[in-house]
Amino acid sequence: MNAIQEATAERIITTVPIDEIKEALLNEYRRRIILSKMVDEAMKKKYGMTFQEFDSKNIVKRQDFSWQVESDAMEWEHAVEGNRYAEQKLKSISE
């Protein structure tokens, strides 16, 4: 962390009660999990399979790398990985 970041962090910590900071972080990670799950469920419904199945069956290649399928694949992977990351953070903050 550089000096500006440290000063900003110190100012935040001295201004905002730690319980409020913790609750804001928890709520942000919960929000991210909800959004990720919504994308995951929409894609499962659209393709009739999980992301792991979609990826292992190489659907993007089977669909000749169409822009829509490739775009969906990137969004879906981002949602699945984002959900995993947010759940890890939520768990570590909650402990």
WOLIN-V219452 format. One record per run of one state. SS is the DSSP state (a for helix, b for strand, c for the rest). FROM is the first residue (numbers start at 1). TO is the last residue. Records with the same first field share a line. If there is no record, write none. Layout:
SS: FROM-TO / FROM-TO
This chain:
c: 1-2 / 16-17 / 48-50 / 57-58 / 63-66 / 95-95
a: 3-15 / 18-47 / 51-56 / 59-62 / 67-94
